[in-house]
Amino acid sequence: MKTPFPSESEDIAVHESWFAGYAERQYALCEGDAGPMRLKEQHTRAVLGYARRMAQEEGFAPHIVRACLLAALYHDVARFAQYLRYGTFRDRDSRNHGLWGAAILKREGRLAQEDATVRRLVLTAVALHNRYALPAALPDDMACVAWTVRDADKLDILRVMDEHLSGPRPYCPTVVLGLPDTADKVSGKVLEDALQGRVASYTDLRSVNDFRVLLGTWLDDMHFACSRRLFAESPHAERLLLGLPQEGPYAAVRACLLRRLASVRQQSARPDGGA
């Protein structure tokens, strides 16, 4: 049974204050452009906002609510050290930031005052949030928290990518994972996944256009009615897909993904929610 959203579980102000201070300490260590790191802090705030909204609309139990909010706040805590040490946010070229984030939380003792169950759920969600797929045998409570963070993360990445790709070229290599912005680099696997309704993988990306397609496939990886609706209604999702070439190998995928967005929007607009 769903429970009302509990305000006591929502109060994570002490954790938010620590995170803000931690981010400032990391900026002070940066000898170059700290802009990408600041984008990660802004991203974290937005992900936390989406997690709150999902917790409200889905009516999670109190301990799940708290775990979702803390996991959302801390999901990218390792991104600062990752950028400082490696100059990239690409895990394959540096280190798994999910596992690293869980290790940082343990080292800093950030969850020591939390209930043991909440602590376990948060550490698991942070460690797993960036995996292509969650383990099949994950307990329901762990999966719920991890899914919430993953959905919220993806929803704000749409904004980040839309704002960047709508701006002037050349694109920042850190934001586009070093991918070339060229029409002749096409991943057949990414296009096939999109047309078959599968979520594309970062490992198959060959260009910025492939990245746009991957982002569009995330609609099929939203785990809650709330997040699925928010994705389909997002102007960022539509603009990212409209930026794909209207001719050539991307044309069919562009049309297919735009149709899916429109279909979910129509279902959400029905009084019964499409049921």
N, C-alpha and C positions, 0 to 999 in steps of 0.2 A: 504493500500500500504506500502511496506517495504521502509524504509529510510536508507540512508548511515549511517554507524556507526559514531556518532558525538563525536569528541575528547573532546569537552568541558564537555560532560556528563561523560566521562571516567575518568576525573581528580578528584580522591578522595584522593589525597596525604595527605591532612590534617587529614582525618579520619584514614588512614593507620598509620600515625605517632602516633596518639592518641592510637590506638589499640596496637601498639608495646609497648608503655609506660605502658599501662594498664596491659599487660601481664607480663612485668618485675616487676611491683609492686605486682602482685599476686604471682609470683615465690618467691619473698622475704618473703612472709608470710608463705610459705610452710616449715614446720619443718622436713618433710621426703623427699621422692624421688619426685622431681618435674618433672621427666621424662614424665609421662603421660600427664601433663599439657603442656609441650613443644611440645609433639606430636599434641596436639590440635591446637597450634599456627601454626605449619607446615601444618596441615590439612586445616586450615582456608585460608592460602596463596594459597594452591592448589585449593580449592573450588572457590576462587575469580578468579583464572586463568581460570577455566572451565566456570565460568559465563561470563567472558569477551569473551571467544571464542563463546559461544552460542549467545551472544548479537550481535557479529559480523556476524556470519553466518545466524542467523535468521532475522537480520535487524530490531530490535525493534525500536519503536519511542524513541526520546531522553529521555523523563521522565521515560520511562520504563527501558531504559539502566541504568540510574543512580540508580534507585531503586533496580535493580537487583544486581549491584555491591555493593551497601551499605548493602543490605540484606545478600549477600554472605559474606562480611567482618564481619558482626556482628552476623551471625546466631548462632554461638556457644559462644558468649561472656559470657554466664552464666556458661560455663563448668569449668572455673577456680574456681569460688566460690563453685560450686557443689563439685568439688574434694576436696577443702580445708575443707569444712564443713562435707561432708559425706564419702569421700574416695572412691567414685565410680562415674561412668558415667551412671549408670543404673537409669533411671528416676523412675521406679517403686519402687526402694529402696531408693529414695531420694526425688527429686522434679522435676517437668516438666521444663526442661531447656529452652524450647521455650518460654513459658510464662514468665519465670524468666528473660530471656534475654531481652524481650521487656520491662519489668519493670526496668531493669538496664539501658537501653538506655534512658528511660524517666527520671530516677533519675539523670543520668549523663548529661542530656541535650544534648546528642550527635547529635540530629537531629534538634535542635532548629533553626539553620540557613538554613535549607532546605525548599524547597517549600512544602506547606501543603499537596499537593497530593503525592509528593515523600515520605514525612514523614509517611503518612498513609499507603502507599504501603509497606514500609520497615518494619514498626512495625507489620503489619499483617503477612508478610512473615516470619519474625523471630518467631513470636508467633505460627505459624502454621506449620513450616517446618518439625517438628518431629512427626506430627500426622500420623496415619496409612493411612488416606485418608483426602482430603480437603473437606470442606462443599460443598454440591452440588450447592447451590445458590450463591457461591462466584462470584463477578463481574469479568468480563474477565481480566481487568488489574491486579487485585489482584491475580487471578489464574495464570496468566502469570509469575509474579514475584515469587510467591511461587513455581511454577513448576520449574522455572530456578534454584532456590536455592536447591530444593529437588533433582533434577537431578544431579547438580554439586556436591552436598554433597555425593550422592551415588557413583558417579564416583571415587571420591578420597577415599572413604571408601574401595573400592575394593583394592586400592593400600595398604592402611594401613593394611588391613587384610591379604592380600597376603604376604606382607613383614614379618608380624609377624608369620603367620602360616607356612611359609617356613623356619623359624628359628628353633632353638633348643627348645625342650620341657624341662620342663613344660612351658606352655604358661602363660603370665601375666594374672592373674584373671581379672584385670581391663579392659584389651583389649577384652577378650572373655566373658565379662559380667558374670564372675563367673561360666560359664558353664563347666561341666566335659568333659574331652577329653577321652571318652570311647565309644566303639562300641555297647554296650548293651543298651544305652539310645537313643531311636528313637522316634521321634514324628510322629505318623501317620498323624496328621493334616497337618504338614509341607510337608510331602511327597505327600499327596493328593493335596494340593494347587499347588505344583510344577507341577504335572502331568496334572492338569486341567488348567494350564496357569494362575493361580491366584498368587497374591503376598502374600507370607507367612508373618506371624506376629511374632514379637519378643516375644509376650506373650506365644506362643506355642513352643518355643525352649526348648529342653531338653539336647542338647549336642553341642559340637563344630561342628560335622558333620551336624547337623540341621542348624547351623549358615551358613555353606558353602552353603547349599541348599537355604536358605533364600536369600543370596547374589545373587545367580544365578537367582532367580525369579524376581529380580529387573529389568531385561531386559524388562519385561512386564509393568514396571512402568515408563519408559522413555517417556517424553511427547513431545520431539522435534526430528526431523530427525537427527540433529547434535548429540544430546546426545545418541540417540539409536545407531547410527553408532559408536560413541566413546566407548560405552559399549561393543558392539560386537567385536570391534577390539582390546579391551584391553587385553594384555597378562595376566593381573592380574585375570580377570574374568575366563579365560580358566584354569589357574593354580589352582585357588581355586576349580574349579569343578573336575579337574583331581585328586585332592587330596582326593576325596570321594572314599570309598571302591568300588571295581569293582564287588564284589559279595555281596549277601545278600540283605537286604531291600533297600539299596541305589543304587543298580546297575541300575535299570530302570530309576530312576530319573537322575542319572549321565548322562546316554546316552541321555535322552530326552533333558536336558538343554544344553548339548554340541551340539546337533543337531540344537537347536534354535539359538545358537550363530553362527554356521556355515551358517545357512540360511540367517541371517541378513547380515553377511559379504558378502555373494554372491550377495544379492540384492544391497548392497551399492556399490559393484564393477561394477555393470552394468552402462553403459553410461547414462541411463535414471534414475538412482537411484532406480530402481526397480519399477518404475511407470508403 
